Amino acid sequence: MARPFASAHRLDVFEQEIAQFDAFQSVTQSTERIYQITPTHKQRVPYYTNEFWTSRQRQANPLHEISYRACFKPQLPGFFIDRLTLAGDVVLDPFMGRGTTPLEAALRDRIPYGSDVNPLSRYLLWPRLRPPQFDQVRHRLDSILWRHHGAIPEELLVFYHPETLRHICALKTYLEGRDQEGKLDEVDDWIRMVALNRLTGHSSGFFSVYSMPPNQAVSVASQRRINARRQQVPPARDVPGILLRKTKSLLRQSGIEGSARLKKLAAQARLMVARADYIPEVQDESVSLVVTSPPFLDVVDYAADNWLRCWFLGIQSEQLAITRPHRLEAWRQQMTSVLSELRRVMKAGGVVAMEVGEVRKGRVDLEETVIASAIESGLHVRMVMVQQQSFTKTARCWGVTNNRGGTNSQRIVLLSK
Ligand SMILES: C[S@@+](CC[C@H](N)C(=O)[O-])C[C@H]1O[C@@H](n2cnc3c(N)ncnc32)[C@H](O)[C@@H]1O
């Protein structure tokens, strides 16, 4: 019989801890807001503001260190996983992106479930749940035939030296061949994941000449302009060397034992390519905690940003069914159907921690919309946590408004079933 999830009490204890939280010197400010949900329904919501997790904390596992637009720091899911679940519980993110929540869950001995409408997410996360050993990667890279005799996509020469582009094409052909023969293994999956993260970037650690990172790849025309402005020509890069260096860095805390532990959890993982409001692969009442961050209206264009990664994978980026509602009402409807689906898969007493940012210079209050959607879908609204933190470059580039005094805030709406 399933262990009852005693979260009603756990959430009370959690709320007390949050109200008294002072781990990073500042004390929590507590307040409340009253939301008029319908003409007859008012909802009181406690607000707790503090720095609940911080860059001063112990660094997260380096396995997280791949880039994805609007990803959150591993400390965010870590905070909730630690306090609201036990080892062996299922933790889900239905908008998983690079997979920060499921990876952090697995690193903390929870069963990772994740889903995203973008198939890229699975390619990014699955290999990091089954990390190979460094020497396996080195041997595999040595065994690849780095000559490419076929045609190369000439338009990509704005990013790459011809020899580098041939090496990238050789790797793409090798991976496609292994896939067709049904021989792709965890080492190949790993190499593909690392390559996806080295396609373009600012430094010699990437395959391209100076460009934007691979999660925000610019168009060919923009790269042509960047090259002209910087008077640059793509230099030759050592593709296997770059892959090996990034592998070393990602694996620097994953010993044989750590990898084996992760693989055990990976065997129970469920990773899906699906819309967040329809995840039939997840059983009713199976999930203890959801930590997630939906797209904030249409702030980020995930399909356009990932076009080069999609090329490498042979996916048509414009066919990705990534919804980008521009209007708040459409976003509200989407959130209501997502939260209804989450209510189905959650255990009684399970918790959703949904992170929303401030968009459109704070004129749009997304947490108010999440609160209305939660009530509509039958979830209880427990509190809003406002995470005050020092200003980060990432936050700035994804359109989250910074508050006064060089800080920015993330809002996490806590809901329970
Ligand atoms: C804010 S990002 C999540 C980032 C994630 N927290 C991380 O740390 O990487 C939102 C994600 O939602 C995905 N997405 C957009 N619309 C979706 C939908 N209808 N269903 C599922 N995923 C969707 C996007 O592809 C993107 O990966």
The ligand as an SDF file (V2000), in Angstrom:
LIG
                    3D

 27 29  0  0  0  0  0  0  0  0999 V2000
   10.4230   28.8050  -17.9510 C   0  0  0  0  0  0  0  0  0  0  0  0
   10.8860   27.4120  -18.9150 S   0  0  0  0  0  0  0  0  0  0  0  0
   11.1960   26.2110  -17.6950 C   0  0  0  0  0  0  0  0  0  0  0  0
   12.6360   26.1690  -17.3160 C   0  0  0  0  0  0  0  0  0  0  0  0
   12.9500   25.1230  -16.2600 C   0  0  0  0  0  0  0  0  0  0  0  0
   12.4000   25.4900  -14.9650 N   0  0  0  0  0  0  0  0  0  0  0  0
   14.4620   24.9540  -16.1360 C   0  0  0  0  0  0  0  0  0  0  0  0
   15.0190   25.1540  -15.0490 O   0  0  0  0  0  0  0  0  0  0  0  0
   15.0930   24.6810  -17.1650 O   0  0  0  0  0  0  0  0  0  0  0  0
    9.3600   26.9340  -19.5730 C   0  0  0  0  0  0  0  0  0  0  0  0
    9.3670   25.6540  -20.4250 C   0  0  0  0  0  0  0  0  0  0  0  0
    8.0210   25.3660  -20.7890 O   0  0  0  0  0  0  0  0  0  0  0  0
    8.0340   24.7350  -22.0600 C   0  0  0  0  0  0  0  0  0  0  0  0
    6.6580   24.8420  -22.5840 N   0  0  0  0  0  0  0  0  0  0  0  0
    6.0640   25.8880  -23.2130 C   0  0  0  0  0  0  0  0  0  0  0  0
    4.7680   25.6220  -23.4510 N   0  0  0  0  0  0  0  0  0  0  0  0
    4.5230   24.3830  -22.9470 C   0  0  0  0  0  0  0  0  0  0  0  0
    3.3760   23.5550  -22.8310 C   0  0  0  0  0  0  0  0  0  0  0  0
    2.1980   23.9510  -23.2930 N   0  0  0  0  0  0  0  0  0  0  0  0
    3.5020   22.3460  -22.2280 N   0  0  0  0  0  0  0  0  0  0  0  0
    4.7040   21.9290  -21.7420 C   0  0  0  0  0  0  0  0  0  0  0  0
    5.8370   22.6680  -21.8190 N   0  0  0  0  0  0  0  0  0  0  0  0
    5.7400   23.8810  -22.3920 C   0  0  0  0  0  0  0  0  0  0  0  0
    9.0970   25.4490  -22.8380 C   0  0  0  0  0  0  0  0  0  0  0  0
    9.5820   24.6080  -23.8790 O   0  0  0  0  0  0  0  0  0  0  0  0
   10.1350   25.6930  -21.7170 C   0  0  0  0  0  0  0  0  0  0  0  0
   11.0740   24.6490  -21.7150 O   0  0  0  0  0  0  0  0  0  0  0  0
  1  2  1  0
  2  3  1  0
  2 10  1  0
  3  4  1  0
  4  5  1  0
  5  6  1  0
  5  7  1  0
  7  8  2  0
  7  9  1  0
 10 11  1  0
 11 12  1  0
 11 26  1  0
 12 13  1  0
 13 14  1  0
 13 24  1  0
 14 15  1  0
 14 23  1  0
 15 16  2  0
 16 17  1  0
 17 18  1  0
 17 23  2  0
 18 19  1  0
 18 20  2  0
 20 21  1  0
 21 22  2  0
 22 23  1  0
 24 25  1  0
 24 26  1  0
 26 27  1  0
M  CHG  2   2   1   9  -1
M  END
$$$$
